[in-house]
Amino acid sequence: MGKVVDLKAFKKRLRKKDRWSSLTDWLRLATLLRQGMEEFNEAIVVMDFLGLKRAFEARFSDIILKNKNIGVDFFLCGNYISALLTETANTPPESWYAVDYFIKAEEENNPIALRQGANVCFLIYAIFPLRGQIRCMKLSDYEAMARGMYYNYHGRTGIKVAYFMSQQFKPMAKITRECLKELR
């Protein structure tokens, strides 16, 4: 006949497998980061890039909780953007022209180039809007290109955060601007 399946054991295995898909886990982390932010109240002195990333993560979590944008997608995007900003502070992009990455992705069949191009578009849209005017493009063009590149990157790799970045692009850009203003 049939086999009896212990659902408790299955549920435990599922939790261990995809730990950060739970909103509860993200809220717990955001609360810890928010409590740790009290250390940064006076001034932020960052000695290394890990400290910078933690400062960004704490600010993003705080803003997301304040704005009541509570969802796994916002927390994933916040952590992704924290890593992106830290990486950009360490090594700037090879090119500020997003089209270069699109061409590279197609010629080399390299989905990582799509992510890099989308990241450049995000940085221009959220942080460096004047840089976007160099090529006589509107910010809405950068938004459309970034959303498309993130979505294509998700389609080729299956990475969830790329899909969430394509869907939550504008709110995350706004949160990023707010985060950088608070860090000044």
C-alpha positions as CSV (number, residue, x, y, z in Angstrom):
1,M,0.0,0.0,0.0
2,G,1.0,3.6,0.6
3,K,4.0,4.8,2.6
4,V,3.4,7.0,5.7
5,V,5.4,10.2,5.6
6,D,6.3,12.0,8.7
7,L,5.5,15.7,7.9
8,K,7.4,17.0,10.9
9,A,10.7,15.6,9.5
10,F,9.8,16.9,6.0
11,K,9.1,20.4,7.3
12,K,12.5,20.4,9.3
13,R,14.4,19.4,6.1
14,L,12.6,22.0,4.1
15,R,13.5,24.7,6.6
16,K,17.2,23.7,6.7
17,K,17.3,23.7,2.9
18,D,15.9,27.2,2.2
19,R,16.7,29.0,5.4
20,W,16.4,32.6,4.1
21,S,13.1,32.2,2.3
22,S,11.2,32.7,5.6
23,L,10.0,36.2,6.4
24,T,10.4,35.4,10.1
25,D,14.1,34.9,9.6
26,W,14.5,38.1,7.7
27,L,12.5,40.1,10.3
28,R,14.7,38.5,13.1
29,L,17.8,39.6,11.2
30,A,16.4,43.1,10.5
31,T,15.7,43.5,14.3
32,L,19.2,42.4,15.2
33,L,20.7,44.9,12.7
34,R,18.4,47.6,13.9
35,Q,19.5,47.0,17.5
36,G,23.1,47.1,16.3
37,M,22.5,50.4,14.6
38,E,22.6,52.2,17.9
39,E,26.4,51.8,17.7
40,F,26.4,53.9,14.5
41,N,24.2,56.8,15.9
42,E,27.0,59.3,16.5
43,A,29.2,58.7,13.5
44,I,30.1,55.9,11.2
45,V,33.8,55.0,11.1
46,V,34.3,52.1,8.8
47,M,37.7,50.4,8.9
48,D,37.0,47.7,6.4
49,F,34.5,46.7,3.7
50,L,32.8,44.2,5.9
51,G,32.0,47.0,8.3
52,L,30.7,49.1,5.4
53,K,28.5,46.3,4.3
54,R,27.1,45.8,7.8
55,A,26.4,49.6,8.0
56,F,24.5,49.5,4.7
57,E,22.5,46.3,5.8
58,A,21.6,47.9,9.1
59,R,20.4,51.1,7.4
60,F,18.4,49.2,4.7
61,S,16.7,47.0,7.3
62,D,15.8,50.1,9.4
63,I,14.3,51.9,6.4
64,I,12.4,48.9,5.2
65,L,10.9,48.4,8.7
66,K,10.1,52.1,9.0
67,N,8.4,52.2,5.6
68,K,6.6,48.9,6.4
69,N,7.8,47.3,3.2
70,I,8.0,44.1,5.0
71,G,8.5,41.2,2.6
72,V,11.3,38.8,1.8
73,D,11.8,40.5,-1.5
74,F,12.7,43.8,0.1
75,F,15.1,42.3,2.6
76,L,16.8,40.2,-0.1
77,C,17.1,43.3,-2.3
78,G,18.4,45.3,0.6
79,N,21.2,42.8,1.3
80,Y,22.0,42.6,-2.4
81,I,22.3,46.3,-2.8
82,S,24.4,46.5,0.4
83,A,26.8,44.0,-1.3
84,L,26.7,46.0,-4.5
85,L,27.5,49.3,-2.9
86,T,30.4,47.7,-0.9
87,E,31.7,46.1,-4.1
88,T,31.4,49.3,-6.0
89,A,33.3,51.2,-3.3
90,N,36.1,48.5,-3.5
91,T,36.2,48.2,-7.3
92,P,34.2,50.5,-9.7
93,P,32.6,49.0,-12.7
94,E,34.7,48.3,-15.8
95,S,32.4,50.5,-17.9
96,W,29.5,52.9,-17.1
97,Y,27.8,52.1,-20.4
98,A,25.2,49.4,-19.7
99,V,25.0,48.5,-23.4
100,D,28.6,47.2,-23.2
101,Y,27.5,44.6,-20.7
102,F,24.5,43.6,-22.8
103,I,26.7,43.0,-25.8
104,K,29.2,41.1,-23.7
105,A,26.4,38.9,-22.4
106,E,25.3,38.0,-25.9
107,E,28.7,37.6,-27.5
108,E,30.1,35.4,-24.7
109,N,26.8,33.8,-23.6
110,N,27.7,35.2,-20.1
111,P,24.7,35.9,-17.8
112,I,26.9,37.5,-15.2
113,A,27.5,40.4,-17.7
114,L,23.7,40.9,-17.6
115,R,23.8,41.3,-13.8
116,Q,26.8,43.7,-14.1
117,G,24.9,45.8,-16.6
118,A,21.8,45.9,-14.5
119,N,23.9,46.9,-11.5
120,V,25.4,49.8,-13.5
121,C,21.9,50.9,-14.5
122,F,20.8,50.7,-10.9
123,L,23.7,52.7,-9.6
124,I,23.1,55.4,-12.2
125,Y,19.4,55.5,-11.5
126,A,19.6,55.5,-7.7
127,I,22.9,57.2,-6.9
128,F,24.4,59.0,-9.9
129,P,21.6,60.4,-12.0
130,L,23.8,63.1,-13.5
131,R,26.1,60.4,-14.9
132,G,23.1,59.1,-16.9
133,Q,22.8,62.3,-18.8
134,I,26.2,61.9,-20.4
135,R,24.7,59.5,-23.0
136,C,21.6,61.7,-23.5
137,M,19.4,59.1,-21.9
138,K,16.5,59.5,-19.5
139,L,16.5,57.9,-16.1
140,S,13.4,55.9,-17.2
141,D,15.7,54.3,-19.9
142,Y,18.1,53.1,-17.3
143,E,15.2,51.8,-15.2
144,A,13.8,49.8,-18.2
145,M,17.2,48.5,-19.1
146,A,18.0,47.4,-15.6
147,R,14.6,45.7,-15.1
148,G,15.1,43.8,-18.3
149,M,18.6,42.8,-17.6
150,Y,17.8,41.7,-14.0
151,Y,14.8,39.7,-15.4
152,N,16.9,38.1,-18.1
153,Y,19.6,37.3,-15.6
154,H,17.0,35.6,-13.4
155,G,15.7,33.7,-16.5
156,R,19.1,32.4,-17.3
157,T,20.3,31.6,-13.7
158,G,17.2,31.2,-11.6
159,I,18.6,33.5,-8.9
160,K,15.6,34.9,-6.9
161,V,17.1,38.3,-6.0
162,A,17.4,39.2,-9.7
163,Y,13.7,38.7,-10.2
164,F,13.0,40.7,-7.0
165,M,15.3,43.5,-8.2
166,S,13.4,43.6,-11.5
167,Q,10.1,43.9,-9.7
168,Q,11.0,46.2,-6.9
169,F,13.4,48.4,-8.8
170,K,11.9,51.8,-8.1
171,P,11.1,51.3,-4.4
172,M,14.6,49.9,-3.8
173,A,16.2,52.9,-5.6
174,K,14.2,55.2,-3.4
175,I,15.3,53.3,-0.3
176,T,18.9,53.4,-1.5
177,R,18.8,57.2,-1.8
178,E,17.3,57.4,1.6
179,C,20.0,55.1,3.0
180,L,22.8,57.2,1.6
181,K,21.3,60.4,2.9
182,E,21.1,58.9,6.4
183,L,24.7,57.8,6.3
184,R,26.0,61.3,5.7
